[in-house]
Amino acid sequence: MSIKNNHKHPIKVSIVMPTYNKYYQTSLSLYGLSKQTFPQAEYEVILVDDASSDNTPNIFKEADVPFKFKYIGMKQNKRRSSVRNIGINHAEGNLLIFLDGEMLAPPAFIENHYKHHVHESNLVVTGAMHYEGVYTFIMPDYNEDQVAHLKELVSRDPEYRRLYENYEQTQQHSNVPCPLVTKEDINTNRFQRLSFPNRYFLNSGLKHFGERLEGFTLPYIAFLSGNVSVRKANLKKSGLFDETFVGYGAEDWELGYRLYKNGVQFVLDPSTVAYHQEHGISKRKVKEQWGNHYRFVKKHPNIDVLILSLEWKELPFMHMHQTLVEYKELKKRFPDEYNELTHAFRVMLFRIIEYLNNGQPVTKLYELPPGSEERIKIHQQLETLRPRGFDYLASSFEQIYYL
């Protein structure tokens, strides 16, 4: 580990920032973190470089930062969970902020996270639900949709449009990223002209539950490690990231689920938003995501985790929430009347993820011989759900039972 500004002042906040082959974006991210309103002597940034093969190892020498800066370079690729745990184990602050290496933080970012934790010790605070993306570079591996989106954004600003047109004329076939956003653009907030909101989670129903997700049955999905804060003591109680999650996805939800089970309150705060600097999207991520989701449901085969399988059907989180509410109400009001249906529902939810992980077609999730006693019972029980007010549960069941 290499350290800059190794003063003895007590550190209040540790920012754990993993990175892998994002040299250009990470350099800008560190610049954004150097412009914070939070006292510079009271926070540190721990950059954990997961064996990058680009210029990332040079960042430590190049970075001119006012905060305590720790650079930890891996000799071999450790993957997401492991490198975050390494950062946690080197953190001095009582409050940890997990921030991806390509996240560009506005000046009040740390201050706005920190203020929530001053008077409450049992919180998770996230700005990730109020996601903002930004194109700071023209990356050679952008897909067609990203290129079209970027062209639309640069058309709104003459200087950015000029830079892009020059790139098309002189560098279009280059493998080197072309800078759009400068440090001065960050100082003046001009970079926001290339930003855009992507409120997937909020638009899927979460905004109806307010800042503290009151009454929401799946609050742990707010633990998105690209931009989230939690006290170190809560992690010591619930455990760190599970290092068996080696690829992309679900490792943060799994930790969030353990925090949720230990009574941590989740808070959504738009003032803690950071800007994700867009980059090429790896096709490998989809396969890794289903693999990690499979690990998640195997580790926690509970209905409030299994219900997330409905996301594959593109059902909004509000629908999942209502389905879960009705499932629990059904078990409470009719503890012995729907055993066959609820068992089939749980099995099908698990098999969706299992089949996706195995590359199988997601169909025939619960086959029963025609005329079998269990099949007859399931159909009889399904017919009574809607008359008794369990519309969401009936709809969710039907959408996967008849695949």
C-alpha positions in Angstrom: 0.0 0.0 0.0 1.2 3.5 -0.9 0.0 6.6 1.0 0.0 10.3 0.2 -0.7 13.0 2.8 -0.1 10.5 5.7 -1.0 12.9 8.5 -2.1 11.9 12.0 -5.4 13.7 12.0 -8.3 11.4 12.9 -10.2 10.2 9.8 -14.0 10.3 10.0 -14.9 9.0 6.5 -13.2 6.4 4.4 -14.1 6.2 0.7 -13.5 2.7 -0.6 -13.0 2.9 -4.3 -12.3 -0.2 -6.4 -11.2 0.2 -10.0 -10.2 -2.0 -12.9 -8.9 -0.6 -16.2 -10.7 2.7 -15.8 -7.6 5.0 -15.7 -9.2 7.9 -17.5 -12.5 8.0 -15.5 -10.8 7.2 -12.2 -8.4 10.2 -12.7 -11.4 12.5 -13.1 -13.1 10.9 -10.1 -10.2 11.6 -7.8 -10.2 15.2 -9.0 -13.9 15.5 -8.1 -13.1 14.1 -4.6 -10.4 16.7 -4.2 -13.0 19.5 -4.4 -15.2 18.4 -1.5 -16.7 20.7 1.1 -16.0 18.2 3.8 -12.8 19.0 5.8 -9.9 17.6 3.7 -8.0 16.3 6.8 -11.0 14.2 7.9 -11.5 11.9 5.0 -9.4 9.4 3.0 -9.8 7.7 -0.3 -8.7 4.1 -0.6 -8.2 3.2 -4.3 -8.0 -0.6 -4.7 -6.7 -1.3 -8.2 -7.7 -4.9 -9.1 -4.6 -5.6 -11.2 -5.4 -3.1 -14.0 -3.4 -3.5 -17.2 -3.8 0.1 -18.3 -2.2 3.2 -16.8 -4.1 3.0 -13.5 -0.9 2.1 -11.5 0.4 5.5 -12.4 -2.5 7.3 -10.8 -0.8 7.4 -7.4 2.2 9.3 -8.8 0.1 11.6 -10.9 -2.7 12.4 -8.4 -2.4 15.9 -6.8 -4.9 15.5 -4.0 -5.4 17.3 -0.6 -6.9 14.2 1.2 -5.2 11.2 2.6 -4.8 8.9 -0.4 -4.1 5.2 -0.1 -3.3 3.2 -3.3 -3.5 -0.6 -3.0 -2.5 -2.5 -6.2 -3.4 -6.1 -6.6 -0.9 -8.4 -8.4 -3.7 -10.7 -9.5 -7.3 -10.0 -10.3 -9.4 -10.5 -7.0 -12.8 -9.3 -8.3 -15.4 -7.0 -6.8 -16.2 -8.4 -3.4 -12.6 -9.1 -2.4 -11.2 -5.7 -3.4 -13.9 -3.9 -1.4 -13.1 -6.1 1.6 -9.4 -5.2 1.3 -10.4 -1.5 1.2 -12.6 -2.0 4.3 -9.8 -3.6 6.2 -7.5 -0.6 5.5 -10.1 2.0 6.3 -9.5 4.3 9.3 -12.9 6.0 9.3 -16.0 5.0 11.3 -18.1 5.8 8.2 -17.5 4.0 5.0 -18.6 5.2 1.6 -18.4 2.7 -1.3 -17.9 4.5 -4.5 -17.0 3.0 -7.9 -13.9 4.2 -9.5 -15.7 5.9 -12.4 -18.1 7.9 -10.2 -17.8 11.7 -10.3 -18.8 13.2 -7.0 -20.2 16.7 -6.7 -18.6 19.0 -4.0 -21.1 18.3 -1.2 -21.1 14.5 -1.8 -19.2 13.4 1.3 -20.9 16.1 3.5 -24.4 14.9 2.4 -23.6 11.3 3.2 -22.0 12.1 6.5 -24.8 14.3 7.9 -27.2 11.4 8.0 -24.9 9.3 10.1 -24.1 11.9 12.8 -27.1 11.4 14.9 -28.1 7.9 13.8 -25.9 4.8 14.0 -27.9 2.3 12.1 -28.3 3.6 8.6 -27.5 2.8 5.0 -27.6 5.9 2.8 -27.7 5.6 -1.0 -27.6 8.1 -3.8 -27.6 5.3 -6.4 -31.4 5.2 -6.8 -31.1 8.8 -8.2 -28.6 7.6 -10.8 -27.0 10.2 -13.1 -24.9 9.1 -16.0 -22.4 11.4 -17.8 -20.2 11.0 -20.9 -16.8 12.4 -19.9 -14.8 10.6 -22.7 -15.6 9.2 -26.1 -14.7 5.6 -25.6 -13.9 3.4 -28.6 -15.9 0.5 -27.2 -19.3 2.3 -26.9 -22.1 0.4 -28.4 -24.5 1.8 -31.0 -27.0 3.0 -28.4 -24.4 4.8 -26.4 -23.0 6.5 -29.6 -26.5 7.7 -30.6 -27.2 8.9 -27.0 -23.8 10.8 -26.9 -24.5 12.5 -30.3 -27.8 13.7 -29.0 -26.2 15.2 -25.9 -23.3 16.9 -27.6 -25.7 18.6 -30.0 -26.9 20.8 -27.1 -23.4 22.4 -26.6 -21.3 24.0 -29.3 -17.9 23.2 -27.8 -18.8 19.6 -27.0 -20.2 19.2 -30.5 -17.0 20.6 -32.0 -14.9 18.1 -30.0 -17.1 15.2 -31.1 -17.0 16.2 -34.8 -13.2 16.6 -34.6 -13.1 13.1 -33.1 -15.2 11.7 -36.0 -12.9 13.3 -38.5 -9.5 12.4 -37.0 -9.7 9.7 -34.3 -12.8 7.6 -35.1 -10.7 4.4 -35.6 -8.4 5.1 -32.7 -8.3 2.8 -29.6 -7.5 5.7 -27.3 -10.4 7.5 -25.4 -11.0 11.0 -26.5 -11.6 13.5 -23.6 -14.7 15.6 -23.6 -14.8 16.9 -20.0 -12.0 18.8 -18.5 -11.2 19.6 -14.8 -12.4 23.1 -15.5 -15.7 21.7 -16.7 -16.0 19.9 -13.3 -15.2 23.2 -11.4 -18.0 25.0 -13.3 -20.4 22.1 -13.5 -20.4 22.4 -17.3 -20.0 18.7 -17.5 -23.7 18.3 -16.5 -24.6 19.2 -20.1 -23.5 15.7 -20.9 -25.3 14.1 -18.1 -28.6 12.3 -18.0 -30.9 10.7 -15.4 -31.6 6.9 -15.3 -34.1 6.4 -12.5 -34.8 2.7 -13.1 -35.4 1.8 -9.5 -37.4 4.9 -8.6 -39.5 4.6 -11.7 -40.1 0.9 -10.8 -42.1 2.0 -7.8 -39.7 3.0 -5.0 -40.5 6.7 -5.1 -43.9 5.9 -3.6 -42.3 4.9 -0.3 -40.4 8.1 0.4 -36.9 8.8 1.5 -36.9 6.0 4.2 -38.7 3.4 2.1 -41.4 3.2 4.8 -43.4 0.0 4.3 -41.3 -1.3 1.4 -40.7 -5.0 1.7 -37.4 -5.1 -0.3 -35.4 -2.2 1.1 -32.1 -4.1 0.8 -32.1 -3.5 -3.0 -31.0 0.1 -2.1 -27.6 -1.3 -1.1 -25.9 -0.6 -4.5 -22.1 -0.5 -3.9 -21.4 2.1 -6.6 -22.6 4.8 -4.2 -23.6 3.9 -0.7 -22.6 4.6 2.9 -22.7 2.6 6.1 -20.9 2.6 9.5 -18.1 0.2 9.8 -19.7 -1.2 13.0 -22.7 -2.3 11.0 -20.5 -4.2 8.7 -18.6 -5.9 11.6 -22.0 -7.0 12.9 -23.4 -8.2 9.5 -20.2 -9.4 7.9 -18.3 -8.0 4.9 -18.9 -8.7 1.2 -19.2 -12.5 0.4 -16.1 -13.3 -1.6 -17.7 -16.3 -3.3 -19.5 -13.7 -5.5 -16.7 -13.2 -8.0 -18.3 -11.6 -11.0 -20.8 -8.8 -11.6 -24.0 -8.3 -9.7 -25.9 -9.3 -6.5 -22.9 -9.2 -4.2 -24.1 -5.8 -2.9 -27.7 -6.9 -2.6 -26.6 -9.9 -0.6 -24.7 -7.8 1.9 -27.7 -5.3 1.9 -30.0 -8.2 2.8 -27.8 -9.2 5.8 -27.8 -5.5 7.0 -31.6 -5.4 6.5 -32.0 -8.6 8.6 -30.0 -6.9 11.3 -32.4 -4.0 11.5 -30.5 -1.3 9.5 -32.7 1.6 8.2 -32.3 2.4 4.5 -32.3 6.0 3.3 -32.5 7.3 -0.2 -31.1 10.8 -0.6 -30.9 12.6 -3.9 -28.3 15.0 -2.5 -25.8 12.1 -2.3 -26.0 11.4 -6.0 -22.8 10.9 -8.0 -22.3 10.8 -11.8 -21.4 7.5 -13.4 -18.9 8.1 -16.2 -20.1 5.9 -19.0 -17.9 3.3 -20.5 -18.3 0.3 -22.8 -20.6 -2.5 -21.6 -19.2 -6.0 -21.3 -21.4 -8.8 -22.7 -20.0 -11.0 -20.0 -21.8 -9.1 -17.3 -25.2 -10.7 -18.1 -24.0 -14.2 -17.5 -22.1 -13.2 -14.4 -25.2 -11.4 -13.0 -27.3 -14.5 -13.3 -24.6 -16.6 -11.7 -24.3 -14.3 -8.7 -28.1 -14.1 -8.4 -28.1 -17.9 -8.3 -25.6 -17.8 -5.4 -27.8 -15.2 -3.7 -31.0 -17.3 -3.8 -29.1 -20.5 -2.8 -27.6 -18.7 0.2 -30.9 -17.1 1.2 -33.8 -19.2 -0.2 -36.3 -16.9 1.5 -39.4 -15.5 -0.2 -38.2 -11.9 0.2 -35.2 -12.8 -1.9 -36.8 -15.3 -4.3 -39.4 -12.7 -5.2 -36.7 -10.8 -7.1 -36.8 -13.5 -9.8 -39.9 -11.7 -11.1 -37.5 -9.0 -12.4 -36.8 -11.5 -15.2 -40.4 -11.0 -16.3 -39.8 -7.2 -16.3 -42.3 -6.7 -13.5 -41.7 -3.5 -11.6 -40.5 -3.5 -8.0 -43.9 -2.2 -6.9 -45.5 -5.4 -8.3 -42.9 -7.5 -6.5 -43.6 -5.6 -3.3 -47.4 -6.1 -3.6 -46.9 -9.8 -4.4 -44.8 -10.3 -1.3 -47.2 -8.4 0.9 -50.1 -10.6 -0.4 -48.0 -13.8 0.0 -47.3 -13.0 3.7 -50.9 -12.1 4.3 -52.1 -15.3 2.6 -49.8 -17.4 4.9 -51.1 -15.4 7.9 -54.8 -15.7 7.2 -54.8 -19.2 5.7 -51.8 -21.0 7.2 -52.9 -24.5 6.0 -55.1 -23.8 3.0 -52.6 -22.9 0.2 -49.6 -25.1 0.9 -49.4 -26.6 -2.6 -49.7 -23.2 -4.3 -47.2 -21.4 -2.1 -44.7 -24.4 -2.4 -45.0 -24.3 -6.2 -44.5 -20.5 -6.3 -41.3 -20.7 -4.3 -40.0 -23.6 -6.4 -40.7 -21.7 -9.6 -39.1 -18.5 -8.4 -35.9 -20.5 -7.6 -35.9 -22.3 -10.9 -36.1 -19.1 -12.9 -32.7 -18.1 -11.6 -31.4 -21.7 -11.7 -32.3 -22.1 -15.4 -30.9 -18.7 -16.4 -27.7 -19.6 -14.6 -27.5 -22.9 -16.5 -28.4 -21.3 -19.8 -31.6 -23.3 -20.0 -34.9 -22.0 -21.5 -37.1 -20.6 -18.7 -40.2 -22.7 -19.3 -42.1 -25.6 -17.7 -41.0 -24.5 -14.3 -43.5 -26.8 -12.4 -44.7 -29.6 -14.6 -47.3 -31.9 -13.1 -49.2 -34.8 -14.8 -52.7 -33.9 -16.0 -55.2 -35.0 -13.4 -52.7 -35.4 -10.6 -54.0 -34.6 -7.1 -51.4 -31.8 -6.6 -52.2 -30.2 -10.0 -55.9 -30.2 -9.2 -55.3 -28.6 -5.8 -53.1 -25.9 -7.2 -55.7 -24.9 -9.8 -58.4 -24.9 -7.2 -56.4 -22.7 -4.9 -55.4 -20.4 -7.7 -59.1 -19.9 -8.6 -59.8 -18.5 -5.0 -57.0 -16.0 -4.9 -58.6 -13.1 -6.7 -62.0 -13.5 -5.0 -60.2 -13.2 -1.7 -58.3 -10.0 -2.8 -54.9 -11.6 -3.7 -54.7 -10.1 -7.2 -51.0 -9.4 -7.4 -50.1 -12.9 -6.1 -52.5 -14.5 -8.6 -51.0 -12.5 -11.4 -47.4 -13.3 -10.5 -48.1 -17.0 -10.1 -49.9 -17.2 -13.4 -47.1 -15.4 -15.3 -44.6 -18.1 -14.3 -46.8 -21.1 -14.0 -48.0 -21.0 -17.6 -44.6 -20.4 -19.2 
